[in-house]
Amino acid sequence: MNTISPRSQMEEISMYSPGKPIEELQRELGITHVIKMASNENPYGASPLAQKAITAEIKDTHYYPEITAPVLKHKLAHRLDVNENQLIFGNGSDEIIGMLTRTYLQENDEVIMASVTFPRYKTNVIIDGGIPIEVPMKQGGLHDLQAMTNAITESTKMIFVCNPNNPTGTIISAHELLEFIKNVPPHILVIVDEAYYEYIRSDDYFATLHYLDEYPNLIALRTFSKIYGLASLRIGYGIMHPSIVSELLKSKDPFNVNRFAQAAALACLDDYEFMRTTQEQNNAGRQYLENEFKRLDLSYFSTHTNFIMVDTNMAAETINDELLKRGIIIRPGHMMGYPTMIRVTIGTTDENQLFISALEEILSI
Ligand SMILES: *Cc1c(COP(=O)(O)O)cnc(C)c1O
């Protein structure tokens, strides 16, 4: 027993448990054909341009990367029509969540978020001494913005809004989110996590970037891990008021975004074709899954992402175990407060079909 005690809040949290890695399941089952539909990665990989850029970068591996990713920042600022001083890059957008809590939270500051949403908000808040205030969702896996407004107190410092939300896949209407932001006092940061921005297929979506000047407490987070297929390289970014960027630059690890990530992200911004085909195939996959769920009489949340949450009417744990035996990795909902639902990443045509036939088999056991 080690008697060196960590900070007391470490007792409240546990290690992040990701979807099982493919390699781990292969070792456990002794099988080679495993499909992963658990972590919302791009099933079509990454742009070939990104792969070329990574290869070209190998010769400079011994040099530290530039600390603010200036070349990428220049290109992305132009692309998003924002100023370069509004952008900051992280070792995944996960790291930017941590930079925000580390930089802005004082002991016992309250941070409002939905329940259920992306787990890293809560973990980072606790580590940095804040108090997570979790507001239950409405029917259909939707943010309850009225209840979140009501949860604001003197101690509120930050609000996380995951839009589209992970794990439910749902979005908030543009009008509703704008009304919410208008009501938040200007000393409270509103962080809109848009990790699945490129998958949204609705015009009724809040254009966060258009409101950054009017609401300097507003922050958008995006990532190269999802549609761009660079999850293993770890690169995401935040768009916010330059004064917030300046504070985060003081607290961030200097060499947080490695050379391969910077080069690959820069290159893949040019591959419109890869983005377009991924969107199209994801849409087709979503329609296929929705039709199959209807045929099987299963209800699901309306999704604007590359994953979908479906109610199996069975214990999610059982479904998860049975799918694992068949070499399919998904995310069971019982740990997220949805005991009979599972979250499935929309895969390739083959993967979706294998998943549906396995699910149908399991449901009829
Ligand atoms: C995947 C995901 C992220 C983290 O992405 P990284 O850039 O890989 O750290 C952040 N927010 C949500 C909601 C996600 O699903």
The ligand as an SDF file (V2000), in Angstrom:
LIG
                    3D

 15 15  0  0  0  0  0  0  0  0999 V2000
  -13.9900   12.5240  -29.9530 C   0  0  0  0  0  0  0  0  0  0  0  0
  -14.4720   13.7010  -29.2170 C   0  0  0  0  0  0  0  0  0  0  0  0
  -13.6160   14.6980  -28.7530 C   0  0  0  0  0  0  0  0  0  0  0  0
  -12.1300   14.5310  -28.6690 C   0  0  0  0  0  0  0  0  0  0  0  0
  -11.4640   14.4870  -29.7990 O   0  0  0  0  0  0  0  0  0  0  0  0
   -9.8880   14.5460  -29.8210 P   0  0  0  0  0  0  0  0  0  0  0  0
   -9.6430   15.7210  -30.6970 O   0  0  0  0  0  0  0  0  0  0  0  0
   -9.4950   13.2510  -30.4170 O   0  0  0  0  0  0  0  0  0  0  0  0
   -9.3280   14.7400  -28.4600 O   0  0  0  0  0  0  0  0  0  0  0  0
  -14.1180   15.8130  -28.1280 C   0  0  0  0  0  0  0  0  0  0  0  0
  -15.4220   15.9460  -27.9510 N   0  0  0  0  0  0  0  0  0  0  0  0
  -16.2900   15.0210  -28.3520 C   0  0  0  0  0  0  0  0  0  0  0  0
  -17.7300   15.2190  -28.1150 C   0  0  0  0  0  0  0  0  0  0  0  0
  -15.8490   13.8620  -28.9870 C   0  0  0  0  0  0  0  0  0  0  0  0
  -16.7150   12.9110  -29.3270 O   0  0  0  0  0  0  0  0  0  0  0  0
  1  2  1  0
  2  3  1  0
  2 14  2  0
  3  4  1  0
  3 10  2  0
  4  5  1  0
  5  6  1  0
  6  7  2  0
  6  8  1  0
  6  9  1  0
 10 11  1  0
 11 12  2  0
 12 13  1  0
 12 14  1  0
 14 15  1  0
M  END
$$$$
